[in-house]
Structure formats: structure tokens, C-alpha cells
């Protein structure tokens, strides 16, 4: 008996609409990461990108547990002297709530050459409206 290996053209990508309203950030991002990787499919193969397309709405209504909303800080460095930046969770939630979910899902995906392709299939929107409504009717 031989192990089944799916071909690239045999991969079928489904669309998933996820409502982030009143969902915990970490639990939401793990579910989305599994959908992006395609681990829920029977044809999952670790070396192939067989994941689905995920659209998340109501990004501004995501919830964190404990004191994360007060203490969590997003840090980045441009690579230049003095290029260190820190943005608090509260400020990020007011200005760019979609980035909170994107950063969380990005951290849940494995660091390999498939990560950028998987993240390109994640669409996060603030509010109920999104431009992919025709895919879900």
C-alpha cells in the first residue's frame, strides 16, 4: 500500500468566514492557522500548501483574557540605529485592529517557505462589511 500524495492541481481551496466578535484572540488565531495550513483536510501534506482561504470580520471586537489588553506590547526594529518601535495593544486596537489578528495568526504558523503564501490567503476586516461577500452566497 502506498501513501497518497496530492498533486498541486488536485487541491481545492474552500472559503471560510469567521466572525471575531467576542472571541478570544489566541483561540481564534489557532483555528484560523489550522484552516490556512489545511490540517483539517484528509489530504493534508506538510510539504504542500493545501490550506483554505479565510475571511475574518469584526476584528475590532476581538477579546483578550487577563491583563493582556493593558500589558501587551508589539515591538519591531527597522534595522537602523534608533529604529526600535513599541506599540501598545490599546493603541493598535484603536488604529489597526486587523493587524492584531494578523500578527497572532502569523505567530501560529510554522516558519517555513509556505508561510507567506498562507498569510496571503488571510483577509481581516474591521466591521461586518467585506469585499468577498459574493463567495459566501
N, C-alpha and C positions, 0 to 999 in steps of 0.2 A: 504494500500500500504506500502511495506517495503523498507527501504533503501538498496541499493545494496552494498554489501561488497565484494571486490575482494579477491580471495584466492591467496596465495603465488605462487602456480603453474600456475595460470592464467596470471601472469604478464609477458608481452612481452617487452623486452628491445630493443629499436632501437639504431642505431649508428648515431651520428651527427658529421659532420666535419665542424669546424668553422675556418675561416681564420681571424687572428687577425691583418692583415695588415691595417694600417691607421684607426683602430677602437679605440674609447675612452675606457680606461681601465674600468671605472665604469659601463658604459653601456654594455660593453661586458660581464663583470662578472655577472651582474644581469640576462642577458639572459641565460648564462651558468648555473647559480644557479637554475633557473626555470626548465631547462632541466634535471638537476641532481635530483631535487626533484620530477619531474613528474607532475608538476602543470598544464601543457598544456594538459594532458590526461583527458578524461572524467571519467576514473576510479580512479582518484586521491583520496587518503585517507591519512589524516595527520599522522596517526599512523603506516603506512606501507611504506616501501621503494619501490616505484614503478617507480623510475626515469630511465632515459636512460643513455647511455654511450656517453661521449663527448670527441672528439679528437680535440685539438687546435694546429694549425700550425702557423708559423711566429710570435712566441712570442716576438722576439726582435723588431718587428716593431709596437708594440702597442703604442698608443699616450696618453698623459695626457693633461688636459686643465690647463690653468693658469700657475702658477709658481711651480706646484707640482713636476716637474722634477728637480727643484733646491732645494726645501724646504722639500720634503717628506723624512722621516727617518723611517726605520724599526728598532724597539727596541725589545730586548729579554734579558732574565735573566736566567742563569743556575740554580739559587737557592743557589749557593755558594757565599761567600763573594768575591767581586770583579768580579763577573760573569756577569756584565751588558755589553751588546754589542749594538752598534748603527751602522747601515749600511745605507748609503745614497742611494737614488733612482738611482742616476747616476752609483754608483759602482755596485749595484745589477743588473742594466740593462746591464752592460758590462760583468759581471761574470756569473750570473744566471738569464737570462731574464724569464725563465719559472717560477721561484719562485714568481715573481711579480704577475703573473696571479693567481697562486695557492693561495697566501696569500689573494688576493682580493676576489676570489670565496669563500674561507674558511670563510672570514668575512661576506659574504652574506648569508651563510647557517645558519639555526637555530641551536642553541647549544643544541643538544639532543643526544641520543644514536645512532641515524641514521647517524650522521654527518660523522663519519669515513668511513662507508660503501659507502656513497655518494662520498666522496673525492677519494676513491679508484677507482671509475669509471671515473675520470678525468685524461686525458693524455695530457700533454702540451709539445710541441716540438719546438725547435729552428730551423727555416728554413722550407722548403717545405717538406722534406722527413720525413716519419714516418713509423713505423713497422706494421701499421694496414691498409695498402693500399688495401689488399685483401677484406676487409669488405665493401669497397665503390665502388667496380666494378660491 
